[in-house]
Amino acid sequence: MGHDPYRALYIHVPFCVSHCAYCDFTTCAMEAGAPVIDEYFEQLISRIRELSRAGELAHIETVYIGGGTPTHAGAKNLASLLYALGVSMRLSPEVECSVEANPESLTERLVNDMWALGANRLSIGVQSFDDDVLRTLGRAHDGKDAHRAIAIAQGRFDNVSIDLMCGVPGQTPKSFEQDVRTAIDLGVAHISIYPLTIEEHTLFARMVRAGQLEEPDEDVQADMMEASARLLRQAGYERYEVASYAREGYQSRHNTAYWSGVPYVGVGTSATTMTQNAQRRMRVQDGQVVDDLDAVEMAAEDMMLAMRMARGVSFAEVERAALLLPRLNAVLDRACAQGLIVREDGRFKPTEWGWLCGNELYGALLDSATL
């Protein structure tokens, strides 16, 4: 179909040094330097060139190289990929170009090469600085590795993000709050905090079924999320999205693109492409259509996605969406009465309670598409 220009590009690198106990992403443990990694990167580069020739990368504003562990693929492969991006699209300083890294595979050479070839943001999968928590998660690094990786990254990059996880079995509130304080003290620009979820087809799911692991306590996770919000707010970080906090000027434009209904193209195994125009939105993964929405369903999804952002939606945006969604105003009124959202500064904005009860809020907004 004729479609709006793609604004974001996601590139998936599925290789890791080992498979974490909680992870359900499309990844595989692979020895560094394996020929299959080189072959995969050749395919990525070929696809990027193909998209460039078709004019599909002309309007890209954000690039995210994720995984898996892109840095596990090594300096040669990452340099080749970033070089191909540089000649295939406008990889200028105005384009946010993020690369995911794990502490055990991040080296000074990698950092210098990525910086020189146009990357301007690193996202490091720390998860915790507590060695006991890291062992429970099955991570390949320890707390010292995490400190070292952040220091190396900050030697070149101002824009360094880390992920932290809460609600891990055996993790105490004190341990988690110390993780948050450590991140603040290290001066990282962006912090994403995720509660552990037990996903099907993971080692953790099998352990829960066998009675070897307790399911995360949602109340404890909520307390930890609230504690992190307080600590980060006091330290000058803004919570701009349900799971993400940033110092001023360091909000992830790629994250924001996903919650703003921006068309994006995915390259690599399991990467999703979202193609849309005014009448239709389609998501395609590995050649299969996984979503096919009409204009009414798009409007409801846009309202739902916007509520993941602190800014929410403007009254004007709601008024336009309500032309397609007759039930929308009633849904928003009810969400206000339940304390899930508030009317503020000419906008509907999610509350802390709305984020903690996200499934209820998001489900109600999606249901506004049904008569």
matplotlib code that plots the C-alpha trace (Angstrom):
import matplotlib.pyplot as plt

x = [0.0, 1.0, 2.3, 3.6, 7.4, 9.2, 10.6, 12.3, 14.6, 15.1, 17.8, 17.8, 20.9, 19.9, 23.2, 24.2, 27.0, 24.4, 20.6, 19.2, 16.7, 13.9, 14.4, 11.8, 13.3, 14.4, 18.0, 20.5, 23.7, 26.5, 30.3, 31.9, 33.5, 31.2, 30.9, 27.1, 27.3, 29.3, 26.8, 23.9, 25.5, 26.1, 22.3, 21.5, 23.7, 22.2, 18.7, 19.7, 21.1, 18.0, 15.8, 18.0, 17.8, 14.0, 14.0, 12.6, 15.3, 15.2, 13.1, 14.6, 15.0, 16.0, 18.0, 18.0, 20.4, 19.0, 19.0, 20.2, 23.5, 24.8, 28.2, 28.7, 29.0, 32.3, 34.0, 34.3, 30.6, 29.3, 31.7, 30.5, 26.9, 27.3, 29.4, 26.6, 24.1, 26.2, 26.3, 22.7, 20.9, 21.4, 23.2, 23.9, 24.2, 20.6, 19.6, 19.4, 21.5, 21.3, 23.2, 22.4, 25.4, 25.9, 28.7, 30.6, 31.1, 31.6, 35.2, 37.0, 37.7, 34.0, 33.0, 35.5, 34.5, 30.8, 31.2, 33.4, 30.9, 27.9, 26.3, 25.5, 23.6, 24.5, 21.9, 23.6, 21.7, 22.9, 19.7, 21.3, 24.6, 24.0, 25.9, 23.3, 20.5, 22.6, 23.3, 19.5, 18.8, 21.5, 23.4, 26.9, 28.3, 28.8, 28.5, 32.1, 31.7, 28.6, 30.6, 33.5, 31.2, 29.4, 32.8, 34.1, 30.8, 30.9, 34.4, 32.9, 29.1, 27.1, 24.0, 24.3, 21.2, 20.9, 18.2, 17.4, 15.0, 12.8, 10.9, 13.5, 13.2, 15.5, 15.9, 15.1, 13.7, 17.0, 19.1, 16.9, 17.0, 20.7, 20.8, 18.8, 21.1, 24.2, 22.8, 22.2, 25.7, 27.2, 25.5, 23.9, 21.6, 18.7, 17.3, 14.7, 13.1, 11.2, 9.4, 10.3, 7.6, 7.6, 7.3, 6.3, 9.0, 11.7, 13.7, 12.0, 8.6, 9.7, 11.1, 7.8, 5.8, 8.2, 7.8, 11.5, 10.8, 8.2, 6.3, 7.1, 4.9, 3.1, 2.6, 6.3, 7.1, 4.7, 6.4, 9.8, 8.6, 7.2, 10.4, 12.4, 10.1, 10.7, 14.5, 14.9, 12.6, 14.6, 17.7, 16.4, 15.3, 12.0, 9.7, 8.6, 7.3, 5.9, 9.2, 11.8, 13.4, 15.8, 17.8, 16.7, 17.4, 18.1, 14.6, 14.9, 13.4, 13.2, 11.1, 8.9, 8.4, 6.9, 4.3, 3.5, 2.2, 5.3, 5.8, 8.9, 10.8, 12.5, 15.5, 16.6, 15.0, 11.8, 12.1, 8.6, 7.8, 4.8, 3.5, 0.6, -1.5, -4.6, -6.8, -4.7, -1.9, -0.1, 2.6, 4.6, 7.1, 9.2, 7.0, 3.7, 1.1, 0.6, -1.7, -4.0, -5.9, -8.5, -8.8, -11.1, -8.8, -5.8, -7.4, -8.0, -4.5, -3.0, -5.0, -3.7, -0.1, -0.1, -1.1, 2.3, 3.8, 3.7, 2.4, -0.7, -3.0, -4.3, -8.0, -7.7, -6.3, -9.2, -11.7, -10.4, -10.2, -13.8, -15.1, -14.1, -14.6, -18.0, -17.3, -13.9, -15.1, -17.1, -14.1, -11.9, -14.4, -14.6, -10.7, -10.6, -13.2, -11.1, -7.9, -6.2, -5.8, -6.2, -7.2, -4.2, -2.9, -5.3, -4.4, -5.4, -2.4, -1.8, -1.4, 1.1, -1.9, -2.8, 0.6, 0.5, -2.9, -1.8, -3.6, -7.0, -6.4, -4.9, -7.7, -10.4, -8.9, -8.6, -12.2, -13.3, -13.0, -15.9, -19.5]
y = [0.0, 3.6, 4.7, 7.6, 7.9, 5.8, 7.9, 5.3, 2.3, -0.7, -3.2, -6.5, -8.4, -11.7, -13.0, -13.1, -14.7, -16.6, -16.8, -15.1, -16.9, -14.3, -13.4, -14.2, -12.1, -13.7, -14.4, -17.2, -17.9, -17.8, -17.9, -14.6, -14.7, -17.5, -17.3, -17.2, -13.8, -12.4, -13.8, -12.3, -8.9, -9.2, -9.8, -6.8, -4.6, -5.9, -5.2, -1.6, -0.9, -2.3, 0.0, 2.9, 2.3, 2.2, 5.6, 4.2, 5.6, 9.2, 10.5, 8.4, 10.4, 7.7, 4.4, 1.7, -1.3, -3.7, -7.4, -9.6, -8.0, -6.0, -5.5, -9.3, -9.3, -7.5, -4.3, -5.4, -6.2, -3.2, -0.9, -2.4, -1.9, 1.7, 2.5, 1.0, 3.2, 6.2, 5.8, 4.6, 7.4, 10.7, 9.6, 13.1, 14.3, 15.2, 11.6, 9.7, 6.5, 4.2, 0.9, -1.6, -3.0, -5.5, -4.8, -8.0, -7.2, -3.4, -2.4, 0.9, 0.1, -0.6, 2.6, 4.7, 3.0, 3.4, 7.1, 7.7, 6.1, 8.0, 6.4, 9.0, 7.0, 3.8, 1.7, -0.6, -3.7, -3.4, -4.7, -4.5, -3.7, -6.4, -9.6, -11.8, -10.4, -10.7, -14.4, -15.0, -13.4, -15.4, -12.4, -12.8, -9.8, -8.7, -5.3, -4.4, -5.1, -2.7, 0.1, -0.4, -0.4, 2.8, 4.5, 3.4, 4.5, 7.9, 8.5, 9.2, 9.4, 12.0, 10.1, 6.8, 4.9, 1.9, -0.6, -1.7, -4.4, -4.6, -7.4, -10.1, -13.1, -12.4, -8.7, -6.5, -3.0, -1.8, -3.5, -2.1, 1.4, 1.2, 0.3, 3.4, 5.6, 4.0, 4.9, 8.5, 8.8, 7.5, 10.3, 8.3, 10.5, 8.0, 5.2, 2.6, 0.6, -2.6, -4.9, -8.5, -10.5, -14.2, -14.9, -18.2, -20.4, -19.0, -20.8, -18.7, -19.9, -23.5, -22.9, -21.3, -24.3, -26.6, -24.7, -23.7, -20.0, -17.7, -15.5, -11.8, -10.0, -7.2, -5.1, -5.2, -4.3, -1.4, -0.2, -0.4, 1.5, 4.3, 4.4, 4.7, 7.5, 9.4, 9.0, 9.9, 12.9, 14.2, 13.8, 15.8, 13.0, 13.5, 10.5, 11.1, 7.6, 4.7, 3.0, 5.7, 8.6, 11.2, 14.2, 17.3, 16.9, 13.2, 11.7, 8.8, 9.9, 6.3, 5.3, 8.3, 7.4, 4.0, 5.7, 8.4, 6.4, 7.1, 4.7, 2.5, -0.1, -3.2, -5.0, -8.5, -11.5, -10.8, -7.0, -5.5, -2.9, -0.6, 0.8, 3.2, 5.8, 7.7, 4.6, 1.7, 0.6, -2.8, -4.4, -7.1, -9.4, -12.0, -11.6, -12.2, -9.6, -9.4, -6.3, -4.8, -1.9, 0.4, 4.1, 3.6, 1.0, 3.3, 6.2, 4.0, 2.6, 6.1, 7.1, 4.0, 4.5, 8.2, 7.3, 5.6, 9.1, 11.6, 14.3, 12.2, 13.7, 17.2, 18.1, 18.9, 15.4, 13.8, 15.9, 14.7, 11.1, 11.3, 11.8, 8.2, 7.0, 8.0, 6.3, 8.0, 10.9, 8.6, 6.3, 9.3, 10.6, 7.2, 7.0, 10.4, 9.4, 6.3, 8.4, 6.8, 10.1, 13.8, 16.9, 19.3, 22.1, 21.3, 17.7, 14.3, 12.9, 9.5, 9.5, 7.3, 5.1, 5.0, 3.7, 1.1, 0.0, 0.3, -2.8, -1.4, 2.0, 0.7, -1.9, 0.7, 3.0, 0.2, -0.9, 2.6, 1.4, -1.0, 0.2]
z = [0.0, -0.4, 2.9, 5.0, 5.2, 7.8, 10.6, 12.7, 11.9, 14.2, 13.5, 15.4, 16.3, 17.9, 19.3, 23.0, 25.0, 26.9, 27.3, 30.3, 32.5, 32.0, 28.4, 25.7, 22.9, 19.7, 20.7, 20.5, 22.5, 20.1, 20.4, 19.6, 16.1, 14.8, 11.0, 11.3, 12.9, 10.0, 7.5, 9.4, 9.3, 5.6, 5.3, 7.4, 5.3, 2.1, 3.3, 4.5, 1.0, -0.6, 1.5, 0.7, -3.0, -2.7, -0.9, 2.3, 4.6, 3.4, 6.3, 9.2, 12.4, 14.9, 14.5, 17.2, 17.0, 19.5, 20.4, 21.7, 22.3, 19.3, 21.0, 21.2, 17.4, 17.7, 16.4, 12.8, 12.3, 14.1, 12.2, 8.9, 9.9, 11.0, 7.9, 5.7, 7.5, 7.1, 3.3, 3.0, 4.8, 6.5, 9.7, 10.8, 14.5, 14.4, 13.9, 17.2, 16.7, 19.7, 20.1, 22.8, 24.8, 27.6, 30.1, 29.4, 25.7, 25.8, 25.1, 24.7, 21.1, 20.4, 22.1, 20.0, 16.8, 17.3, 18.2, 15.1, 12.8, 13.9, 17.0, 19.6, 22.3, 24.1, 26.0, 28.5, 29.9, 33.5, 35.2, 38.6, 40.3, 42.9, 42.1, 43.8, 41.7, 38.5, 39.3, 39.8, 36.4, 34.7, 33.5, 32.1, 34.0, 37.6, 39.3, 38.6, 34.9, 34.9, 36.6, 34.1, 31.1, 32.1, 32.7, 29.3, 27.6, 29.3, 28.0, 24.6, 24.9, 26.8, 26.1, 28.1, 29.2, 31.4, 32.2, 35.7, 36.8, 40.0, 41.6, 41.0, 43.4, 46.3, 45.5, 48.5, 48.4, 49.9, 47.2, 44.4, 45.8, 46.0, 42.3, 41.5, 43.7, 42.1, 38.6, 39.8, 41.3, 38.0, 36.2, 33.4, 31.3, 30.9, 33.1, 32.2, 35.0, 34.3, 36.7, 36.1, 34.2, 33.9, 30.1, 28.6, 27.1, 29.5, 32.2, 34.8, 33.6, 33.9, 37.3, 38.5, 37.2, 39.0, 42.2, 42.2, 41.9, 43.3, 41.0, 41.4, 43.9, 42.0, 45.2, 46.0, 42.4, 42.6, 45.8, 44.1, 41.0, 43.3, 45.2, 42.0, 40.8, 44.0, 44.0, 40.4, 40.6, 43.5, 41.5, 38.6, 36.2, 34.4, 34.0, 30.4, 29.7, 31.8, 32.2, 31.4, 33.1, 31.6, 32.5, 30.6, 26.8, 27.0, 26.4, 23.9, 20.6, 19.5, 22.6, 21.9, 18.3, 19.3, 21.5, 19.0, 16.1, 14.0, 11.1, 11.5, 9.6, 11.1, 9.7, 10.9, 12.4, 14.3, 13.7, 13.1, 10.4, 10.9, 7.7, 7.6, 5.8, 6.9, 6.4, 7.5, 9.8, 9.3, 11.3, 9.6, 11.3, 9.4, 6.4, 8.4, 9.0, 12.8, 12.9, 10.3, 11.7, 10.1, 10.8, 13.8, 15.4, 14.6, 16.5, 19.5, 19.5, 19.2, 22.4, 24.2, 23.1, 24.1, 27.6, 28.0, 27.8, 30.6, 28.2, 27.4, 24.7, 24.1, 24.2, 20.5, 19.7, 21.7, 19.8, 16.5, 17.6, 19.0, 15.5, 14.9, 18.5, 19.8, 23.2, 23.7, 25.9, 28.1, 28.5, 29.4, 31.9, 33.6, 33.7, 35.3, 37.9, 38.7, 39.1, 36.1, 34.3, 35.0, 33.0, 33.2, 31.0, 28.2, 28.1, 29.5, 31.3, 33.0, 36.7, 38.7, 39.5, 35.8, 35.0, 37.8, 36.5, 32.9, 31.6, 32.8, 31.3, 28.0, 27.6, 28.1, 25.5, 22.9, 23.6, 22.6, 19.0, 19.6, 19.3]

ax = plt.figure().add_subplot(projection="3d")
ax.plot(x, y, z, "-o")
ax.set_aspect("equal")
plt.show()
